[in-house]
Amino acid sequence: MKTAIIQIGNSKGLRLSKTILKQYNIVDEVELIFEKGQIVVKPINVPRANWETAFAEMRQNSDDALLIPNVFEEENLEEWS
């Protein structure tokens, strides 16, 4: 794909279409990798992104039950202090 370098204030940059941004899940930042005479633009993957929203939705749907029983429930933890 060919794209033009554009003037952005005193700098220059390149413009990515909305389609490309959506396809590669690019939101705010990208990583630039310089290798063998080329520049690779890589989306930054944010692990655990949106987990807070997903957990809140699970709680709202009562889908947050423990799958493994709490093995320390009857334990006297003061003995270990």
PDB file with one MODEL, atoms N, CA, C and O in Angstrom:
MODEL        1
ATOM      1  N   MET A   1       0.847  -1.177   0.000  1.00  0.00           N
ATOM      2  CA  MET A   1       0.000   0.000   0.000  1.00  0.00           C
ATOM      3  C   MET A   1       0.892   1.239   0.000  1.00  0.00           C
ATOM      4  O   MET A   1       1.893   1.286   0.715  1.00  0.00           O
ATOM      5  N   LYS A   2       0.545   2.202  -0.768  1.00  0.00           N
ATOM      6  CA  LYS A   2       1.303   3.441  -0.867  1.00  0.00           C
ATOM      7  C   LYS A   2       0.515   4.553  -0.181  1.00  0.00           C
ATOM      8  O   LYS A   2      -0.692   4.688  -0.379  1.00  0.00           O
ATOM      9  N   THR A   3       1.230   5.363   0.647  1.00  0.00           N
ATOM     10  CA  THR A   3       0.597   6.493   1.315  1.00  0.00           C
ATOM     11  C   THR A   3       1.565   7.671   1.339  1.00  0.00           C
ATOM     12  O   THR A   3       2.780   7.477   1.324  1.00  0.00           O
ATOM     13  N   ALA A   4       1.041   8.869   1.375  1.00  0.00           N
ATOM     14  CA  ALA A   4       1.867  10.074   1.334  1.00  0.00           C
ATOM     15  C   ALA A   4       2.304  10.484   2.736  1.00  0.00           C
ATOM     16  O   ALA A   4       1.594  10.238   3.711  1.00  0.00           O
ATOM     17  N   ILE A   5       3.462  11.102   2.831  1.00  0.00           N
ATOM     18  CA  ILE A   5       3.934  11.722   4.065  1.00  0.00           C
ATOM     19  C   ILE A   5       3.343  13.129   4.086  1.00  0.00           C
ATOM     20  O   ILE A   5       3.452  13.865   3.105  1.00  0.00           O
ATOM     21  N   ILE A   6       2.713  13.507   5.210  1.00  0.00           N
ATOM     22  CA  ILE A   6       2.043  14.802   5.289  1.00  0.00           C
ATOM     23  C   ILE A   6       2.684  15.682   6.353  1.00  0.00           C
ATOM     24  O   ILE A   6       3.327  15.188   7.279  1.00  0.00           O
ATOM     25  N   GLN A   7       2.503  16.980   6.211  1.00  0.00           N
ATOM     26  CA  GLN A   7       2.997  17.958   7.170  1.00  0.00           C
ATOM     27  C   GLN A   7       2.066  17.998   8.370  1.00  0.00           C
ATOM     28  O   GLN A   7       0.850  18.125   8.221  1.00  0.00           O
ATOM     29  N   ILE A   8       2.654  17.886   9.582  1.00  0.00           N
ATOM     30  CA  ILE A   8       1.893  17.996  10.824  1.00  0.00           C
ATOM     31  C   ILE A   8       2.653  18.986  11.703  1.00  0.00           C
ATOM     32  O   ILE A   8       3.592  18.602  12.400  1.00  0.00           O
ATOM     33  N   GLY A   9       2.256  20.247  11.672  1.00  0.00           N
ATOM     34  CA  GLY A   9       2.996  21.287  12.391  1.00  0.00           C
ATOM     35  C   GLY A   9       4.403  21.394  11.835  1.00  0.00           C
ATOM     36  O   GLY A   9       4.581  21.551  10.628  1.00  0.00           O
ATOM     37  N   ASN A  10       5.417  21.311  12.709  1.00  0.00           N
ATOM     38  CA  ASN A  10       6.810  21.352  12.270  1.00  0.00           C
ATOM     39  C   ASN A  10       7.344  19.959  11.940  1.00  0.00           C
ATOM     40  O   ASN A  10       8.505  19.818  11.558  1.00  0.00           O
ATOM     41  N   SER A  11       6.522  18.949  12.081  1.00  0.00           N
ATOM     42  CA  SER A  11       6.934  17.561  11.830  1.00  0.00           C
ATOM     43  C   SER A  11       6.238  17.025  10.589  1.00  0.00           C
ATOM     44  O   SER A  11       5.478  17.731   9.926  1.00  0.00           O
ATOM     45  N   LYS A  12       6.510  15.788  10.295  1.00  0.00           N
ATOM     46  CA  LYS A  12       5.815  15.104   9.208  1.00  0.00           C
ATOM     47  C   LYS A  12       5.324  13.771   9.729  1.00  0.00           C
ATOM     48  O   LYS A  12       5.880  13.223  10.681  1.00  0.00           O
ATOM     49  N   GLY A  13       4.287  13.251   9.108  1.00  0.00           N
ATOM     50  CA  GLY A  13       3.720  11.987   9.542  1.00  0.00           C
ATOM     51  C   GLY A  13       3.014  11.299   8.403  1.00  0.00           C
ATOM     52  O   GLY A  13       3.023  11.771   7.266  1.00  0.00           O
ATOM     53  N   LEU A  14       2.400  10.176   8.721  1.00  0.00           N
ATOM     54  CA  LEU A  14       1.602   9.496   7.709  1.00  0.00           C
ATOM     55  C   LEU A  14       0.210   9.262   8.251  1.00  0.00           C
ATOM     56  O   LEU A  14       0.015   9.092   9.454  1.00  0.00           O
ATOM     57  N   ARG A  15      -0.734   9.255   7.365  1.00  0.00           N
ATOM     58  CA  ARG A  15      -2.137   9.130   7.736  1.00  0.00           C
ATOM     59  C   ARG A  15      -2.578   7.705   7.453  1.00  0.00           C
ATOM     60  O   ARG A  15      -2.331   7.167   6.373  1.00  0.00           O
ATOM     61  N   LEU A  16      -3.240   7.093   8.445  1.00  0.00           N
ATOM     62  CA  LEU A  16      -3.786   5.752   8.279  1.00  0.00           C
ATOM     63  C   LEU A  16      -5.305   5.853   8.219  1.00  0.00           C
ATOM     64  O   LEU A  16      -5.915   6.591   8.993  1.00  0.00           O
ATOM     65  N   SER A  17      -5.902   5.123   7.315  1.00  0.00           N
ATOM     66  CA  SER A  17      -7.359   5.183   7.163  1.00  0.00           C
ATOM     67  C   SER A  17      -8.064   4.545   8.356  1.00  0.00           C
ATOM     68  O   SER A  17      -7.482   3.741   9.084  1.00  0.00           O
ATOM     69  N   LYS A  18      -9.308   4.913   8.537  1.00  0.00           N
ATOM     70  CA  LYS A  18     -10.128   4.369   9.612  1.00  0.00           C
ATOM     71  C   LYS A  18     -10.237   2.845   9.478  1.00  0.00           C
ATOM     72  O   LYS A  18     -10.257   2.129  10.480  1.00  0.00           O
ATOM     73  N   THR A  19     -10.306   2.363   8.253  1.00  0.00           N
ATOM     74  CA  THR A  19     -10.392   0.920   7.996  1.00  0.00           C
ATOM     75  C   THR A  19      -9.163   0.195   8.509  1.00  0.00           C
ATOM     76  O   THR A  19      -9.288  -0.853   9.143  1.00  0.00           O
ATOM     77  N   ILE A  20      -7.978   0.730   8.248  1.00  0.00           N
ATOM     78  CA  ILE A  20      -6.729   0.112   8.704  1.00  0.00           C
ATOM     79  C   ILE A  20      -6.651   0.157  10.223  1.00  0.00           C
ATOM     80  O   ILE A  20      -6.280  -0.834  10.852  1.00  0.00           O
ATOM     81  N   LEU A  21      -6.991   1.284  10.814  1.00  0.00           N
ATOM     82  CA  LEU A  21      -6.969   1.408  12.275  1.00  0.00           C
ATOM     83  C   LEU A  21      -7.883   0.376  12.923  1.00  0.00           C
ATOM     84  O   LEU A  21      -7.514  -0.244  13.921  1.00  0.00           O
ATOM     85  N   LYS A  22      -9.055   0.194  12.368  1.00  0.00           N
ATOM     86  CA  LYS A  22     -10.005  -0.772  12.927  1.00  0.00           C
ATOM     87  C   LYS A  22      -9.527  -2.207  12.707  1.00  0.00           C
ATOM     88  O   LYS A  22      -9.601  -3.036  13.614  1.00  0.00           O
ATOM     89  N   GLN A  23      -9.040  -2.494  11.510  1.00  0.00           N
ATOM     90  CA  GLN A  23      -8.606  -3.854  11.177  1.00  0.00           C
ATOM     91  C   GLN A  23      -7.466  -4.326  12.076  1.00  0.00           C
ATOM     92  O   GLN A  23      -7.418  -5.494  12.462  1.00  0.00           O
ATOM     93  N   TYR A  24      -6.542  -3.412  12.410  1.00  0.00           N
ATOM     94  CA  TYR A  24      -5.380  -3.782  13.211  1.00  0.00           C
ATOM     95  C   TYR A  24      -5.510  -3.350  14.670  1.00  0.00           C
ATOM     96  O   TYR A  24      -4.541  -3.406  15.427  1.00  0.00           O
ATOM     97  N   ASN A  25      -6.702  -2.923  15.057  1.00  0.00           N
ATOM     98  CA  ASN A  25      -6.997  -2.545  16.441  1.00  0.00           C
ATOM     99  C   ASN A  25      -6.015  -1.503  16.972  1.00  0.00           C
ATOM    100  O   ASN A  25      -5.470  -1.649  18.066  1.00  0.00           O
ATOM    101  N   ILE A  26      -5.799  -0.462  16.191  1.00  0.00           N
ATOM    102  CA  ILE A  26      -4.922   0.645  16.588  1.00  0.00           C
ATOM    103  C   ILE A  26      -5.804   1.748  17.153  1.00  0.00           C
ATOM    104  O   ILE A  26      -6.717   2.232  16.484  1.00  0.00           O
ATOM    105  N   VAL A  27      -5.518   2.146  18.411  1.00  0.00           N
ATOM    106  CA  VAL A  27      -6.354   3.150  19.060  1.00  0.00           C
ATOM    107  C   VAL A  27      -5.576   4.451  19.257  1.00  0.00           C
ATOM    108  O   VAL A  27      -5.872   5.452  18.605  1.00  0.00           O
ATOM    109  N   ASP A  28      -4.579   4.443  20.154  1.00  0.00           N
ATOM    110  CA  ASP A  28      -3.870   5.672  20.484  1.00  0.00           C
ATOM    111  C   ASP A  28      -2.386   5.635  20.147  1.00  0.00           C
ATOM    112  O   ASP A  28      -1.820   6.641  19.719  1.00  0.00           O
ATOM    113  N   GLU A  29      -1.756   4.480  20.338  1.00  0.00           N
ATOM    114  CA  GLU A  29      -0.313   4.397  20.164  1.00  0.00           C
ATOM    115  C   GLU A  29       0.050   3.186  19.320  1.00  0.00           C
ATOM    116  O   GLU A  29      -0.687   2.202  19.254  1.00  0.00           O
ATOM    117  N   VAL A  30       1.217   3.288  18.673  1.00  0.00           N
ATOM    118  CA  VAL A  30       1.796   2.166  17.949  1.00  0.00           C
ATOM    119  C   VAL A  30       3.262   2.048  18.334  1.00  0.00           C
ATOM    120  O   VAL A  30       3.861   2.993  18.847  1.00  0.00           O
ATOM    121  N   GLU A  31       3.823   0.891  18.083  1.00  0.00           N
ATOM    122  CA  GLU A  31       5.251   0.678  18.303  1.00  0.00           C
ATOM    123  C   GLU A  31       5.934   0.731  16.943  1.00  0.00           C
ATOM    124  O   GLU A  31       5.469   0.115  15.984  1.00  0.00           O
ATOM    125  N   LEU A  32       7.034   1.464  16.861  1.00  0.00           N
ATOM    126  CA  LEU A  32       7.823   1.509  15.636  1.00  0.00           C
ATOM    127  C   LEU A  32       9.038   0.607  15.811  1.00  0.00           C
ATOM    128  O   LEU A  32       9.787   0.739  16.779  1.00  0.00           O
ATOM    129  N   ILE A  33       9.227  -0.310  14.866  1.00  0.00           N
ATOM    130  CA  ILE A  33      10.360  -1.224  14.901  1.00  0.00           C
ATOM    131  C   ILE A  33      11.210  -0.942  13.669  1.00  0.00           C
ATOM    132  O   ILE A  33      10.728  -1.014  12.539  1.00  0.00           O
ATOM    133  N   PHE A  34      12.472  -0.623  13.899  1.00  0.00           N
ATOM    134  CA  PHE A  34      13.393  -0.314  12.810  1.00  0.00           C
ATOM    135  C   PHE A  34      14.263  -1.531  12.548  1.00  0.00           C
ATOM    136  O   PHE A  34      15.029  -1.947  13.418  1.00  0.00           O
ATOM    137  N   GLU A  35      14.153  -2.106  11.354  1.00  0.00           N
ATOM    138  CA  GLU A  35      14.934  -3.299  11.045  1.00  0.00           C
ATOM    139  C   GLU A  35      15.205  -3.402   9.549  1.00  0.00           C
ATOM    140  O   GLU A  35      14.320  -3.181   8.723  1.00  0.00           O
ATOM    141  N   LYS A  36      16.432  -3.737   9.224  1.00  0.00           N
ATOM    142  CA  LYS A  36      16.850  -4.035   7.847  1.00  0.00           C
ATOM    143  C   LYS A  36      16.286  -3.065   6.805  1.00  0.00           C
ATOM    144  O   LYS A  36      15.687  -3.491   5.817  1.00  0.00           O
ATOM    145  N   GLY A  37      16.476  -1.773   7.026  1.00  0.00           N
ATOM    146  CA  GLY A  37      16.062  -0.787   6.037  1.00  0.00           C
ATOM    147  C   GLY A  37      14.561  -0.566   5.937  1.00  0.00           C
ATOM    148  O   GLY A  37      14.086  -0.019   4.942  1.00  0.00           O
ATOM    149  N   GLN A  38      13.821  -0.972   6.928  1.00  0.00           N
ATOM    150  CA  GLN A  38      12.380  -0.742   6.905  1.00  0.00           C
ATOM    151  C   GLN A  38      11.869  -0.351   8.286  1.00  0.00           C
ATOM    152  O   GLN A  38      12.513  -0.617   9.301  1.00  0.00           O
ATOM    153  N   ILE A  39      10.725   0.271   8.304  1.00  0.00           N
ATOM    154  CA  ILE A  39      10.070   0.654   9.552  1.00  0.00           C
ATOM    155  C   ILE A  39       8.774  -0.141   9.644  1.00  0.00           C
ATOM    156  O   ILE A  39       7.940  -0.086   8.741  1.00  0.00           O
ATOM    157  N   VAL A  40       8.611  -0.873  10.727  1.00  0.00           N
ATOM    158  CA  VAL A  40       7.402  -1.667  10.955  1.00  0.00           C
ATOM    159  C   VAL A  40       6.542  -0.926  11.971  1.00  0.00           C
ATOM    160  O   VAL A  40       7.015  -0.588  13.056  1.00  0.00           O
ATOM    161  N   VAL A  41       5.299  -0.677  11.632  1.00  0.00           N
ATOM    162  CA  VAL A  41       4.342  -0.042  12.528  1.00  0.00           C
ATOM    163  C   VAL A  41       3.496  -1.155  13.126  1.00  0.00           C
ATOM    164  O   VAL A  41       2.766  -1.847  12.416  1.00  0.00           O
ATOM    165  N   LYS A  42       3.600  -1.320  14.441  1.00  0.00           N
ATOM    166  CA  LYS A  42       2.943  -2.447  15.110  1.00  0.00           C
ATOM    167  C   LYS A  42       1.980  -1.922  16.175  1.00  0.00           C
ATOM    168  O   LYS A  42       2.358  -1.079  16.989  1.00  0.00           O
ATOM    169  N   PRO A  43       0.731  -2.417  16.176  1.00  0.00           N
ATOM    170  CA  PRO A  43      -0.199  -1.992  17.230  1.00  0.00           C
ATOM    171  C   PRO A  43       0.296  -2.451  18.590  1.00  0.00           C
ATOM    172  O   PRO A  43       0.889  -3.522  18.715  1.00  0.00           O
ATOM    173  N   ILE A  44       0.053  -1.646  19.595  1.00  0.00           N
ATOM    174  CA  ILE A  44       0.438  -2.013  20.955  1.00  0.00           C
ATOM    175  C   ILE A  44      -0.702  -2.819  21.555  1.00  0.00           C
ATOM    176  O   ILE A  44      -1.826  -2.334  21.689  1.00  0.00           O
ATOM    177  N   ASN A  45      -0.392  -4.051  21.913  1.00  0.00           N
ATOM    178  CA  ASN A  45      -1.374  -4.940  22.509  1.00  0.00           C
ATOM    179  C   ASN A  45      -1.394  -4.693  24.013  1.00  0.00           C
ATOM    180  O   ASN A  45      -0.362  -4.777  24.678  1.00  0.00           O
ATOM    181  N   VAL A  46      -2.559  -4.392  24.535  1.00  0.00           N
ATOM    182  CA  VAL A  46      -2.694  -4.130  25.964  1.00  0.00           C
ATOM    183  C   VAL A  46      -3.393  -5.334  26.601  1.00  0.00           C
ATOM    184  O   VAL A  46      -4.616  -5.457  26.547  1.00  0.00           O
ATOM    185  N   PRO A  47      -2.587  -6.225  27.210  1.00  0.00           N
ATOM    186  CA  PRO A  47      -3.219  -7.369  27.869  1.00  0.00           C
ATOM    187  C   PRO A  47      -4.146  -6.896  28.982  1.00  0.00           C
ATOM    188  O   PRO A  47      -3.877  -5.895  29.646  1.00  0.00           O
ATOM    189  N   ARG A  48      -5.185  -7.592  29.166  1.00  0.00           N
ATOM    190  CA  ARG A  48      -6.169  -7.310  30.212  1.00  0.00           C
ATOM    191  C   ARG A  48      -6.963  -6.025  29.975  1.00  0.00           C
ATOM    192  O   ARG A  48      -7.621  -5.523  30.886  1.00  0.00           O
ATOM    193  N   ALA A  49      -6.902  -5.501  28.768  1.00  0.00           N
ATOM    194  CA  ALA A  49      -7.692  -4.306  28.467  1.00  0.00           C
ATOM    195  C   ALA A  49      -9.171  -4.654  28.572  1.00  0.00           C
ATOM    196  O   ALA A  49      -9.590  -5.723  28.129  1.00  0.00           O
ATOM    197  N   ASN A  50      -9.939  -3.786  29.137  1.00  0.00           N
ATOM    198  CA  ASN A  50     -11.390  -3.922  29.294  1.00  0.00           C
ATOM    199  C   ASN A  50     -11.800  -5.025  30.267  1.00  0.00           C
ATOM    200  O   ASN A  50     -12.976  -5.386  30.311  1.00  0.00           O
ATOM    201  N   TRP A  51     -10.878  -5.564  31.037  1.00  0.00           N
ATOM    202  CA  TRP A  51     -11.238  -6.597  32.005  1.00  0.00           C
ATOM    203  C   TRP A  51     -12.180  -6.051  33.067  1.00  0.00           C
ATOM    204  O   TRP A  51     -13.098  -6.748  33.500  1.00  0.00           O
ATOM    205  N   GLU A  52     -11.962  -4.821  33.487  1.00  0.00           N
ATOM    206  CA  GLU A  52     -12.794  -4.232  34.536  1.00  0.00           C
ATOM    207  C   GLU A  52     -14.259  -4.211  34.102  1.00  0.00           C
ATOM    208  O   GLU A  52     -15.150  -4.527  34.892  1.00  0.00           O
ATOM    209  N   THR A  53     -14.501  -3.843  32.863  1.00  0.00           N
ATOM    210  CA  THR A  53     -15.861  -3.817  32.331  1.00  0.00           C
ATOM    211  C   THR A  53     -16.443  -5.223  32.262  1.00  0.00           C
ATOM    212  O   THR A  53     -17.605  -5.442  32.605  1.00  0.00           O
ATOM    213  N   ALA A  54     -15.620  -6.180  31.813  1.00  0.00           N
ATOM    214  CA  ALA A  54     -16.082  -7.563  31.705  1.00  0.00           C
ATOM    215  C   ALA A  54     -16.414  -8.138  33.081  1.00  0.00           C
ATOM    216  O   ALA A  54     -17.410  -8.846  33.230  1.00  0.00           O
ATOM    217  N   PHE A  55     -15.590  -7.842  34.087  1.00  0.00           N
ATOM    218  CA  PHE A  55     -15.846  -8.338  35.436  1.00  0.00           C
ATOM    219  C   PHE A  55     -17.117  -7.711  36.018  1.00  0.00           C
ATOM    220  O   PHE A  55     -17.895  -8.388  36.691  1.00  0.00           O
ATOM    221  N   ALA A  56     -17.320  -6.438  35.759  1.00  0.00           N
ATOM    222  CA  ALA A  56     -18.529  -5.773  36.243  1.00  0.00           C
ATOM    223  C   ALA A  56     -19.768  -6.409  35.609  1.00  0.00           C
ATOM    224  O   ALA A  56     -20.781  -6.610  36.279  1.00  0.00           O
ATOM    225  N   GLU A  57     -19.682  -6.718  34.335  1.00  0.00           N
ATOM    226  CA  GLU A  57     -20.798  -7.363  33.644  1.00  0.00           C
ATOM    227  C   GLU A  57     -21.036  -8.767  34.197  1.00  0.00           C
ATOM    228  O   GLU A  57     -22.183  -9.185  34.360  1.00  0.00           O
ATOM    229  N   MET A  58     -19.955  -9.496  34.485  1.00  0.00           N
ATOM    230  CA  MET A  58     -20.096 -10.824  35.087  1.00  0.00           C
ATOM    231  C   MET A  58     -20.810 -10.726  36.436  1.00  0.00           C
ATOM    232  O   MET A  58     -21.698 -11.526  36.733  1.00  0.00           O
ATOM    233  N   ARG A  59     -20.420  -9.745  37.248  1.00  0.00           N
ATOM    234  CA  ARG A  59     -21.028  -9.550  38.565  1.00  0.00           C
ATOM    235  C   ARG A  59     -22.516  -9.233  38.424  1.00  0.00           C
ATOM    236  O   ARG A  59     -23.351  -9.754  39.163  1.00  0.00           O
ATOM    237  N   GLN A  60     -22.822  -8.382  37.474  1.00  0.00           N
ATOM    238  CA  GLN A  60     -24.207  -7.982  37.237  1.00  0.00           C
ATOM    239  C   GLN A  60     -25.061  -9.184  36.825  1.00  0.00           C
ATOM    240  O   GLN A  60     -26.241  -9.253  37.170  1.00  0.00           O
ATOM    241  N   ASN A  61     -24.468 -10.130  36.089  1.00  0.00           N
ATOM    242  CA  ASN A  61     -25.187 -11.320  35.627  1.00  0.00           C
ATOM    243  C   ASN A  61     -25.064 -12.491  36.604  1.00  0.00           C
ATOM    244  O   ASN A  61     -25.494 -13.603  36.299  1.00  0.00           O
ATOM    245  N   SER A  62     -24.476 -12.239  37.777  1.00  0.00           N
ATOM    246  CA  SER A  62     -24.228 -13.294  38.782  1.00  0.00           C
ATOM    247  C   SER A  62     -23.449 -14.460  38.180  1.00  0.00           C
ATOM    248  O   SER A  62     -23.702 -15.623  38.491  1.00  0.00           O
ATOM    249  N   ASP A  63     -22.505 -14.124  37.321  1.00  0.00           N
ATOM    250  CA  ASP A  63     -21.696 -15.143  36.645  1.00  0.00           C
ATOM    251  C   ASP A  63     -20.269 -15.139  37.189  1.00  0.00           C
ATOM    252  O   ASP A  63     -19.332 -15.509  36.480  1.00  0.00           O
ATOM    253  N   ASP A  64     -20.100 -14.720  38.448  1.00  0.00           N
ATOM    254  CA  ASP A  64     -18.756 -14.603  39.018  1.00  0.00           C
ATOM    255  C   ASP A  64     -18.550 -15.549  40.198  1.00  0.00           C
ATOM    256  O   ASP A  64     -17.777 -15.249  41.107  1.00  0.00           O
ATOM    257  N   ALA A  65     -19.235 -16.684  40.186  1.00  0.00           N
ATOM    258  CA  ALA A  65     -19.104 -17.667  41.268  1.00  0.00           C
ATOM    259  C   ALA A  65     -17.742 -18.353  41.187  1.00  0.00           C
ATOM    260  O   ALA A  65     -17.201 -18.549  40.099  1.00  0.00           O
ATOM    261  N   LEU A  66     -17.194 -18.718  42.351  1.00  0.00           N
ATOM    262  CA  LEU A  66     -15.922 -19.426  42.388  1.00  0.00           C
ATOM    263  C   LEU A  66     -16.084 -20.821  41.807  1.00  0.00           C
ATOM    264  O   LEU A  66     -17.051 -21.516  42.120  1.00  0.00           O
ATOM    265  N   LEU A  67     -15.150 -21.234  40.967  1.00  0.00           N
ATOM    266  CA  LEU A  67     -15.183 -22.573  40.393  1.00  0.00           C
ATOM    267  C   LEU A  67     -14.487 -23.577  41.300  1.00  0.00           C
ATOM    268  O   LEU A  67     -14.771 -24.774  41.247  1.00  0.00           O
ATOM    269  N   ILE A  68     -13.575 -23.085  42.132  1.00  0.00           N
ATOM    270  CA  ILE A  68     -12.840 -23.924  43.078  1.00  0.00           C
ATOM    271  C   ILE A  68     -13.204 -23.424  44.469  1.00  0.00           C
ATOM    272  O   ILE A  68     -13.149 -22.220  44.720  1.00  0.00           O
ATOM    273  N   PRO A  69     -13.574 -24.325  45.378  1.00  0.00           N
ATOM    274  CA  PRO A  69     -13.949 -23.861  46.721  1.00  0.00           C
ATOM    275  C   PRO A  69     -12.775 -23.184  47.426  1.00  0.00           C
ATOM    276  O   PRO A  69     -11.614 -23.491  47.157  1.00  0.00           O
ATOM    277  N   ASN A  70     -13.091 -22.269  48.321  1.00  0.00           N
ATOM    278  CA  ASN A  70     -12.077 -21.549  49.082  1.00  0.00           C
ATOM    279  C   ASN A  70     -11.470 -22.505  50.108  1.00  0.00           C
ATOM    280  O   ASN A  70     -12.087 -22.798  51.132  1.00  0.00           O
ATOM    281  N   VAL A  71     -10.261 -22.988  49.829  1.00  0.00           N
ATOM    282  CA  VAL A  71      -9.631 -23.992  50.690  1.00  0.00           C
ATOM    283  C   VAL A  71      -9.128 -23.398  51.999  1.00  0.00           C
ATOM    284  O   VAL A  71      -8.836 -24.144  52.933  1.00  0.00           O
ATOM    285  N   PHE A  72      -9.021 -22.095  52.090  1.00  0.00           N
ATOM    286  CA  PHE A  72      -8.519 -21.455  53.305  1.00  0.00           C
ATOM    287  C   PHE A  72      -9.634 -20.930  54.195  1.00  0.00           C
ATOM    288  O   PHE A  72      -9.370 -20.247  55.185  1.00  0.00           O
ATOM    289  N   GLU A  73     -10.847 -21.238  53.860  1.00  0.00           N
ATOM    290  CA  GLU A  73     -11.989 -20.710  54.592  1.00  0.00           C
ATOM    291  C   GLU A  73     -11.969 -21.118  56.067  1.00  0.00           C
ATOM    292  O   GLU A  73     -12.273 -20.299  56.934  1.00  0.00           O
ATOM    293  N   GLU A  74     -11.622 -22.350  56.356  1.00  0.00           N
ATOM    294  CA  GLU A  74     -11.619 -22.847  57.736  1.00  0.00           C
ATOM    295  C   GLU A  74     -10.250 -22.773  58.378  1.00  0.00           C
ATOM    296  O   GLU A  74     -10.082 -23.197  59.521  1.00  0.00           O
ATOM    297  N   GLU A  75      -9.291 -22.256  57.681  1.00  0.00           N
ATOM    298  CA  GLU A  75      -7.906 -22.203  58.176  1.00  0.00           C
ATOM    299  C   GLU A  75      -7.733 -21.086  59.199  1.00  0.00           C
ATOM    300  O   GLU A  75      -8.271 -19.994  59.019  1.00  0.00           O
ATOM    301  N   ASN A  76      -6.998 -21.346  60.255  1.00  0.00           N
ATOM    302  CA  ASN A  76      -6.661 -20.329  61.245  1.00  0.00           C
ATOM    303  C   ASN A  76      -5.337 -19.691  60.826  1.00  0.00           C
ATOM    304  O   ASN A  76      -4.266 -20.230  61.103  1.00  0.00           O
ATOM    305  N   LEU A  77      -5.418 -18.572  60.176  1.00  0.00           N
ATOM    306  CA  LEU A  77      -4.213 -17.922  59.635  1.00  0.00           C
ATOM    307  C   LEU A  77      -3.373 -17.256  60.723  1.00  0.00           C
ATOM    308  O   LEU A  77      -2.207 -16.941  60.488  1.00  0.00           O
ATOM    309  N   GLU A  78      -3.942 -17.037  61.902  1.00  0.00           N
ATOM    310  CA  GLU A  78      -3.185 -16.416  62.997  1.00  0.00           C
ATOM    311  C   GLU A  78      -2.068 -17.330  63.496  1.00  0.00           C
ATOM    312  O   GLU A  78      -1.079 -16.853  64.052  1.00  0.00           O
ATOM    313  N   GLU A  79      -2.223 -18.648  63.301  1.00  0.00           N
ATOM    314  CA  GLU A  79      -1.188 -19.585  63.699  1.00  0.00           C
ATOM    315  C   GLU A  79       0.117 -19.346  62.927  1.00  0.00           C
ATOM    316  O   GLU A  79       1.201 -19.674  63.410  1.00  0.00           O
ATOM    317  N   TRP A  80       0.003 -18.777  61.735  1.00  0.00           N
ATOM    318  CA  TRP A  80       1.164 -18.589  60.882  1.00  0.00           C
ATOM    319  C   TRP A  80       1.849 -17.246  61.122  1.00  0.00           C
ATOM    320  O   TRP A  80       2.889 -16.973  60.522  1.00  0.00           O
ATOM    321  N   SER A  81       1.297 -16.425  61.969  1.00  0.00           N
ATOM    322  CA  SER A  81       1.874 -15.088  62.206  1.00  0.00           C
ATOM    323  C   SER A  81       3.075 -15.156  63.129  1.00  0.00           C
ATOM    324  O   SER A  81       3.679 -14.127  63.433  1.00  0.00           O
TER     325      SER A  81
ENDMDL
END
